[in-house]
Amino acid sequence: MINSSKELFEEKFSQSPIATAFAPGRVNLIGDHTDYNFGLVMPTPLSLGIEVSIIPSNTLLIEGKTELFKESVRSISAPVDGSWLDFVTGAINVFYEEFPNSSKILKNGIKLAITSNLPANSGVSSSAALEISLLRAINKIENQVLDNYKLAKLAQKIEHNFIGTMCGLMDQMVISSGVNEKAMFFDTKNGNIENVSLFKNHKFLIIHSGSTRTLSKSLYNLRCQECQDASKKLNIQNLSEANRDMVDSLEGIYFKRASHVISENKRVENCLNALKNNDPETFGEKMYESHFSLSQNYEVSSELLDNIIEKSQSLNILGGRLTGAGFGGCCIFLINKKDTEQIFDTLSSHFSDIKFVDVI
């Protein structure tokens, strides 16, 4: 259970916050590095998440206390500097840009406390959860009309303009509007969403590999640029518009990146049908295909992630893959519900640094 940000706030500031908000993390079941290519994705919310408590102040400071990062203070008007306070600066600024007639009381200063049971830099969207929880807390003070889509777009704007990650909209959408124990089939091109129940007799086990992501922001943005360059070579708007003949005309990394995108979109469609038809075997098969494409064509895996997935193929596991941006972080496995503990113990015996994250 997540620790109370309200209690942490009271401990730090000797007063009570006036707004508290929560946002869950997410795990992507299938469809990675497709959302910024206007493709298909299938994430679901986690039970884990981030809670934020805030109060306005008149100090012209951001004063933050958190379990995630070190305690920090800086001017409310200070430029971004790569610290976690950039999320706070971003949330305040994008909110007031969107709602110019609000009170803007937080422009005078803010005190906040943040608690989390979500691992950071691990592929389960701790950054998007922090953005959504901050925006929700701010809106409890400002009381503006903020639907889930607008909430997601504002969170994405924080990521683009203040954090520097040119992400798609998947994480923010599923965190703002996802349904527990349902997969969100999200067509990022037209915005269509379909929530589909997960398997009844099978579970998705999420584990942390023990290796956090390194250089992920710069490499993530590089992959975005490579996809844009490949699209230009094909004279299309995005790689999700490409077909196999078009992709086959490309060479080198552009061929590899585009091959992943169009095949991953197809795998998401296959997995949607597998869920609807209660076909976990096909779903698992597509998970393994996804991992090998992410590893070989998109080159966002790591030796450790590949070793964990390779080992899982010798166990009673239907499917497995890295999840999220890659470069370290988490893996997800489709397993029989009754085998959860045994499979985790077996993986732990071979990879001593892995940690249990969640099971859904």
Secondary structure, 3 states (H helix, E strand, C coil): CCCCHHHHHHHHHCCCCCEEEEEEEEEEEECCCCHHHCCEEEEEEEEEEEEEEEEECCCCEEEEEECCCCCEEEECCCCCCCCCHHHHHHHHHHHHHHCCCCCCHHHHCEEEEEEECCCCCCCCCHHHHHHHHHHHHHHHHHCCCCCHHHHHHHHHHHHHHHHCCCCCCHHHHHHHHCCCCEEEEEECCCCCEEEEECCCCEEEEEEECCCCCCCHHHHHHHHHHHHHHHHHHHCCCCHHHCCHHHHHCCCHHHHHHHHHHHHHHHHHHHHHHHHHCCCHHHHHHHHHHHHHHHHHCCCCCCHHHHHHHHHHCCCCEEEEEECCCCCCCEEEEEEEHHHHHHHHHHHHHHCCCCEEEEEC
